[in-house]
Amino acid sequence: MDYFDLNMNLTSEDTALREAASKFAKQVMRPVSVQLDQMTPEEAFAPESPYWDYMRQAYQLGYHKLPFPEELGGPGLNPLQIQLIMEELAWGSFGLTLSLNTSLDAAIALAGTEEHVKEFTIPYCQCTDASYVGCWAITEPDHGSDTVMPGYPSFSDPNIPAQCRARLDGDDYVINGQKAAWVSAGPLANRILLMCQIEASKGHAGSGVFVFSLDRPGVAKGKPLNKLGTRDLCQGEVYFDNVRVPKKYLIVGPEHYEKFLEAHLCITLPMVGTWATGLARAGFDEALAYARQRVQGGKLLIDHSNVQQKITDMFRKVEASRQLCRAAFVYNWSHPLNPEKRAIEYSIAAKTFATQTALEVTSDAIQILGGNGISKEYIVEKLFRDARTTLICDGSNDSLSVVCGHKVAGTYPRRSA
Ligand SMILES: Cc1cc2nc3c(=O)[nH]c(=O)nc-3n(C[C@H](O)[C@H](O)[C@H](O)COP(=O)(O)OP(=O)(O)OC[C@H]3O[C@@H](n4cnc5c(N)ncnc54)[C@H](O)[C@@H]3O)c2cc1C
C-alpha cells in the first residue's frame, strides 16, 4: 500500500485494517479474479471453482459483514473504516468485492423487525463457510432505469406496468413474474431482498420490499450470464411462479417504498463509487509501474512529458474520485434512514464520477502500455472491461444523472411534497 492518503486523522487501527485488506486483495482476490475472468460462467461458479475458495476465505475474515455492529455479530466498524477496506478490496477485484456484498441487503433488512434480524442478519454474520448467499432483485427485463428513479414522474406512472408482482391472498403474498439477468448472485442465492410491485395504480412507486429465503416452491433461477467484464461476478434471473410468502416477510409496503429506495440508493451508490475508485487505482498503478520500466526513444516512458501528463491526469481523477466517494459514503452511511439529512445527490455524483473515472483511467492505462495494453498477458485490458460494466451497475449513470439533476435543480418532485 504505497498510495498516499491525504487524511491526516487516520488512526493506527484504520491503517492496520486497510493494510490487511490490501494484502488480501493482492494475494487472494487479484489472482482468483484473473482465473475466473478466463473461465466460462458455468465453470467460474461451479462448486469446485476457486470462486468458492475465495468466498470462504473472505467470510472467515469477516469481509462479508463489514457494515454490521458488534451486537449483531459484525466487526463494529465506523463508516470511514468500511470505506477504506472496500476501496482496497476492489483494487483486487471490483466483481469479487461486489460478490461479497450481494447478501448485505437480504441480511440488513434495513427496515426490518427484531424477528427479521434474528432470521437473516444474525445467521449471516455467523456464517463462515459462504453458505449464506443473498441477492438484491429489482431490475426486470423490461424495467431497468424505470425501477431506480425514485421521485421521477415515470416512477409513479400507473401506465408503466411491472413484470413481477405480489398480491395478498389470506396471510400470504403470492408472487409472480421475473427479475432480470442482471441480479448479482441471482443464480447462487438462497436468500433475497425482493422489490416488486404490489399496488399497480401507483406504478413502480407502488412496490414493496420482501426479504425471504429462496427455498420455496415456484422459485427458479437462470444460468450465470456471459458478459464483457466483471466476469468474476455471477449474475442471472430469478423467476417466481405462484410463490407464497407469508406477509411477515414484507418489510416495507408501498406507502414507504419510494423513501426506502432513496435510502437504499444513498448507501449503495457511494459504495459502488468506492469500488470503482479501487478499480481505477489498480489501472493507475499498472500504468505507473509499466512507464517506470519501459524504454522508448532512448528513455523511460515516465521521462516523456506527455506520459507524465497522462499519469498526472489519471492521478488527479483517482484522487478526486476517492475524496468524493469517501465524503459521500461517510456522510450518507452516518444517517441513511433520516430523510432530512441524507443527500442522494452526493451519492449519485460519487457513483457516476468514480465509475466514469474508472473507465477513463483504465483506458489511459491501456494507452500507456501500448500494444501490451490490449494483450491478455497484462491485466489492464481486464480492468478496462470491468470498468465498463460499472457505469450501468446499480443504475445507469445517465438515468441516475437525471434524478441527480432534478435534485440539484430543486425540481425533484418529492422535495416540496
Ligand atoms: C455489474 C452489474 C450489477 C448489477 N447488479 C444488479 C443487482 O444486484 N440487482 C438488480 O436488480 N439489478 C442489477 N443490475 C442491473 C442494473 O441496475 C440495470 O442494468 C440498470 O438499472 C440499467 O437498466 P437496464 O440495463 O435495463 O438499462 P435501461 O433502463 O434500458 O437503460 C438503457 C439506457 O437508456 C437510457 N435511459 C433509460 N431510461 C432513461 C430515462 N428515464 N431518462 C434518461 N435516459 C434513460 C440511459 O442512457 C440508459 O443507460 C446490475 C447491472 C450491472 C451492470
The ligand as a Tripos MOL2 file, in Angstrom:
@<TRIPOS>MOLECULE
LIG
   53    58     1     0     0
SMALL
NO_CHARGES

@<TRIPOS>ATOM
      1 C1        -22.4210   -5.1680  -12.8310 C.3       1 LIG1
      2 C2        -23.9140   -5.0160  -12.6540 C.ar      1 LIG1
      3 C3        -24.5060   -5.4450  -11.4610 C.ar      1 LIG1
      4 C4        -25.8920   -5.3440  -11.2920 C.ar      1 LIG1
      5 N1        -26.4630   -5.8550  -10.1450 N.ar      1 LIG1
      6 C5        -27.8140   -5.8570  -10.0200 C.ar      1 LIG1
      7 C6        -28.4300   -6.4570   -8.8720 C.ar      1 LIG1
      8 O1        -27.7580   -6.9550   -7.9660 O.2       1 LIG1
      9 N2        -29.7860   -6.4680   -8.8090 N.ar      1 LIG1
     10 C7        -30.5570   -5.9300   -9.7770 C.ar      1 LIG1
     11 O2        -31.7780   -5.9990   -9.6590 O.2       1 LIG1
     12 N3        -30.0060   -5.3220  -10.8680 N.ar      1 LIG1
     13 C8        -28.6560   -5.2870  -11.0090 C.ar      1 LIG1
     14 N4        -28.0750   -4.7040  -12.1200 N.ar      1 LIG1
     15 C9        -28.9340   -4.0950  -13.1290 C.3       1 LIG1
     16 C10       -28.7950   -2.5870  -13.2300 C.3       1 LIG1
     17 O3        -29.2870   -1.9660  -12.0830 O.3       1 LIG1
     18 C11       -29.5220   -2.1610  -14.5120 C.3       1 LIG1
     19 O4        -28.8170   -2.7220  -15.6100 O.3       1 LIG1
     20 C12       -29.6020   -0.6540  -14.6540 C.3       1 LIG1
     21 O5        -30.5480   -0.1380  -13.7570 O.3       1 LIG1
     22 C13       -29.9730   -0.2290  -16.0680 C.3       1 LIG1
     23 O6        -31.1120   -0.8850  -16.5110 O.3       1 LIG1
     24 P1        -31.1580   -1.5360  -17.9820 P.3       1 LIG1
     25 O7        -29.9450   -2.3650  -18.1300 O.co2     1 LIG1
     26 O8        -32.4680   -2.1780  -18.1620 O.co2     1 LIG1
     27 O9        -30.9880   -0.2990  -18.9660 O.3       1 LIG1
     28 P2        -32.1850    0.6680  -19.4720 P.3       1 LIG1
     29 O10       -33.0260    1.0760  -18.3230 O.co2     1 LIG1
     30 O11       -32.8420    0.0580  -20.6320 O.co2     1 LIG1
     31 O12       -31.3830    1.9480  -19.9120 O.3       1 LIG1
     32 C14       -30.5510    1.9580  -21.0770 C.3       1 LIG1
     33 C15       -30.1420    3.3830  -21.3300 C.3       1 LIG1
     34 O13       -31.2880    4.1550  -21.7030 O.3       1 LIG1
     35 C16       -31.2250    5.4680  -21.1510 C.3       1 LIG1
     36 N5        -32.4060    5.7050  -20.2830 N.ar      1 LIG1
     37 C17       -33.2540    4.7820  -19.8050 C.ar      1 LIG1
     38 N6        -34.2460    5.3750  -19.0760 N.ar      1 LIG1
     39 C18       -33.9930    6.6840  -19.0760 C.ar      1 LIG1
     40 C19       -34.6510    7.8240  -18.5090 C.ar      1 LIG1
     41 N7        -35.7930    7.7210  -17.8060 N.pl3     1 LIG1
     42 N8        -34.1120    9.0310  -18.7020 N.ar      1 LIG1
     43 C20       -32.9880    9.1730  -19.4300 C.ar      1 LIG1
     44 N9        -32.3100    8.1310  -20.0060 N.ar      1 LIG1
     45 C21       -32.8120    6.9080  -19.8420 C.ar      1 LIG1
     46 C22       -29.8980    5.5600  -20.4030 C.3       1 LIG1
     47 O14       -28.9090    6.0770  -21.2520 O.3       1 LIG1
     48 C23       -29.5660    4.0960  -20.1000 C.3       1 LIG1
     49 O15       -28.1740    3.8900  -19.9710 O.3       1 LIG1
     50 C24       -26.6960   -4.7800  -12.3190 C.ar      1 LIG1
     51 C25       -26.0860   -4.3370  -13.5020 C.ar      1 LIG1
     52 C26       -24.7120   -4.4600  -13.6810 C.ar      1 LIG1
     53 C27       -24.1140   -3.9990  -14.9780 C.3       1 LIG1
@<TRIPOS>BOND
     1     1     2 1
     2     2     3 ar
     3     2    52 ar
     4     3     4 ar
     5     4     5 ar
     6     4    50 ar
     7     5     6 ar
     8     6     7 ar
     9     6    13 1
    10     7     8 2
    11     7     9 ar
    12     9    10 ar
    13    10    11 2
    14    10    12 ar
    15    12    13 ar
    16    13    14 ar
    17    14    15 1
    18    14    50 ar
    19    15    16 1
    20    16    17 1
    21    16    18 1
    22    18    19 1
    23    18    20 1
    24    20    21 1
    25    20    22 1
    26    22    23 1
    27    23    24 1
    28    24    25 2
    29    24    26 1
    30    24    27 1
    31    27    28 1
    32    28    29 2
    33    28    30 1
    34    28    31 1
    35    31    32 1
    36    32    33 1
    37    33    34 1
    38    33    48 1
    39    34    35 1
    40    35    36 1
    41    35    46 1
    42    36    37 ar
    43    36    45 ar
    44    37    38 ar
    45    38    39 ar
    46    39    40 ar
    47    39    45 ar
    48    40    41 1
    49    40    42 ar
    50    42    43 ar
    51    43    44 ar
    52    44    45 ar
    53    46    47 1
    54    46    48 1
    55    48    49 1
    56    50    51 ar
    57    51    52 ar
    58    52    53 1
@<TRIPOS>SUBSTRUCTURE
     1 LIG1         1 GROUP 0 **** ****
